[in-house]
């Protein structure tokens, strides 16, 4: 790997980790907002039974965890290349 290319891996890895944390926080916020809105309704069947399940909030959180995992892998690869150069 040419000199200094490991910077790119470190930067992209850091960006993925930040985006992952943002995704997880956003998913938790959306889930909380959704269930708080359900408690104000007269029919709270969805709130009590969690059916039908809202998949958007779960998808955002899972995407966040995937982004964090990719970011950590990229950071590790960048550090390895940095140590080898």
Secondary structure as UniProt FT lines:
FT   TURN            3..5
FT   HELIX           6..39
FT   HELIX           45..49
FT   HELIX           55..84
//
